[in-house]
Structures are given as C-alpha cells and as structure tokens.
Amino acid sequence: MTPVTAPLDFEKLCAARLLATRARPYLATALFALHMVESRGVPTMGVDRYWRCYVSPVFVGHTPVRELASILVHEVSHLLRDHHGRCDRFAREHNLTGRAERLRMNIAADAEINDDAFGDGLVRPEGAILPRTLGLAGGELMEDYLRQFRLGCLTQRMVWLDCGSGADGLDREWELGPDGADGLGGVECDAVRFQVARGIDGRPGDTPRGWRRWAQEALHPPQPWRDLLRAAVRAAASAPGVGDDYTYGRPARRSAGLPGVVLPSLRHTPARVSVIIDTSGSVSDAELGSALLETVAITRALGGRRDLVSVLSCDAAARIAHPLCRAGGIPLIGGGGTDLRAGFTRALHAHHRPDVIVVLTDGHTPWPIAQPPCRTVVGVFDRQRPWNEDDPDHVPSRPPDWARVVRIG
C-alpha cells in the first residue's frame, strides 16, 4: 500500500517568504517572482533557470519557518547572480563535464552566497556551506573558489547538495524545462534583476558588500573593452580620407578630356598606425604587458599588416619608434614622469606620418592642445583610484574630446 504524504503547506511557505522579505526588503521583487512548484522529486528545495522553485512537501513540513525564509533567500540569490549561466561559461572555458564538476560548481556558488547572507533577521540553515568550510577566504566569487578547491575529504558530506539547474546549469529530471508552465523568459528575468539592482543601488544602507558589488555590475556591466578598442581602431583606419592621397603613377581618367594636361588620380593606401605606449613610473608592469597584447590586437584589426604599425614608448620623452615585428621584441623604455605630448610630436614627424594614433596610457599626462591631423584612439587603463608620481591625490585631466576613448581592463 502506497503511503499517503501530506500536501505542500503553502501557508507555511508564504509565511517564510514574508519573513524573508522583511529581513531582505531589497530582494522582495525577486522573492515574489519565484513560482512555487510542489515536487516529490526534489530532495529539499531547488530552482531552475526559469525562476521556478521546486519544494518538497516533506521538507517544508519538518523545517521551521525561519529556516525556510533563509533557504528562499539562498535559492533566489542563485538566480539573481546568474549562477547557471556563469557555470555553463566556466564549464565551456575549462572543458568540465560530468555531475561531479557540477556538484563542485554548486558548492562554490553556495560559498559565494552564504558568505554574507545570514544574520540580521535570517538564521543560518543547518549544513550551510561557507568559504571557511572549504578552508578558503571569504569575499570572493564562485569562479575564484572553483580554482581553489577540488572534491575530496572536505566535501564528502556535501554530496546531498542539490539546488537545481538554477545553481549549476545542469537540468534535473524533476524540473519542468523550458516548455513548462509558469516560467520566466529571458527578458523577464533581466527585468527582475534590474529592479533588484536598482533598489540596492538607490538605497544601499547596510546591504552586504557582496550584494552592492553585484548591483553595480548589474547596472553597469563591464564593457568588452578589447572588442571596443579593435572596433575603434578599425573604424578610424577605414574612415573616409584615411590613407587617401593623389598620385601621378596612374593619371586620372579626366586627363583624356584635357590634352596636354596630366591630372593625378586619387589612390587609397592601407592606413598607417602609430601606437604610443605610456612607460612612465605610474604604469605598472601588468599594464605594460596588457599594452603589448593590445598592440598585437591592433595589428589583427588591420588584417595582420605589421609593416603598417610602429610603436613608440614614451614617458616625459619619446623614444625610438620601432616597427612591429612581434610584441615580445618591443623594448619599452621609460620609468620617469609623464608627458605624452612628446610622443604625439615624434609620431607626427615620422618619415611615414600615421593615419591613426593609438595611445595606451593610465591617463596621467598632459594632452596636446590642438587636434592632431589624424584620428586618435586613447586606451586608458582602468584604475580604482587616481595615481601620480608626486601627488597620490592628483586627479588626472580627461582625454580631449577629439579622441575616441576606450577603458581597458
């Protein structure tokens, strides 16, 4: 005879959601966007990527309301932080397959969430995984934790963990899938995230640091700066007039109508690019390495024509312009003060005047007053605080309006 199990106690679950909303009001939009689904297949409680929350009636029956509230906040945090998408990307980039690796991702995602999730009205559920449970430091992201631990003795008692595909990207048998009822689409999910992020950013108060960081990234996602820089260089190099010059090597067709007069024809040649790399003392070795990588990327944007790219290292004085053979062979000389105006002067007085000047700098430099007679792209190394060789509180001048500016990093 099949045992009869009690139905899902929705009143208890709704009470837990109200308690979670009172403790974390900035998550209210997300908590009420969850669609509760009774499931006897889920071990405890789990979510899919379509914002359905699958709940075991037995689990709800024997779990206190205060603990259910904490678990609801935990599950909705997986969805807000896009753990399923991030896990899929991490798995592709590192060629990870199998359920064991997805379990490891679930554990790392839990460590990211639980680091500052509890307290202030939310109790910590029994068995909640914290960074220190794994012997790791707090305040890091899921991807950071994944690089620091493997499944082993510390994680043997965590094999029961199953927060659903919304936590690790792996579909479960007990989930309804993309064609099931009451799921949210991509645009609706993004709308929920935006509303929550805007609420956190508008009134941060004592919101945990992890949530403030998430809100800033959700409202101001990092730009794909490498694509932007490549596109800016390509647009500048292919703009009307760039590389165009008159030549008598091939007379113009109009000369046939003017006997005795030879008219030059307009010829388009590939654009020449001069890259000025800031090598002053305020630029770190890591940023110099990034500048060399961007120089190679600029060459690719020009179709691999290394003969069209020259490189100048410049601090307060411009150094010798080197034709680009390979990035590793470019000597970067400098370490003094910063004045990239010397680099502009040197580039514009070269034997082959550039059609495009690309400047890779931290931005702590004077800029030419007059616009150069060529297009200019400025790649600025992104910094959290201003830096100057003599005055650490110095705020640098902004690049001029006539330059196309791309933030690097």
SULUR-V104028 format. One record per helix or strand. SS is the DSSP state (H for helix, E for strand). FROM is the first residue (numbers start at 1). LEN is the number of residues. If there is no record, write none. Layout:
BEGIN
ss & from & len
SS & FROM & LEN
SS & FROM & LEN
END
This chain:
BEGIN
ss & from & len
H & 10 & 14
H & 25 & 9
E & 35 & 4
E & 45 & 3
E & 52 & 4
H & 57 & 6
H & 65 & 16
H & 83 & 12
H & 99 & 16
E & 119 & 1
E & 122 & 1
H & 131 & 4
H & 142 & 5
H & 153 & 6
H & 165 & 4
H & 186 & 17
H & 209 & 11
H & 225 & 13
E & 244 & 4
H & 253 & 5
E & 265 & 4
E & 273 & 6
H & 285 & 17
H & 306 & 3
E & 309 & 6
E & 318 & 1
E & 322 & 2
H & 327 & 3
H & 341 & 8
E & 356 & 6
E & 375 & 7
E & 404 & 5
END
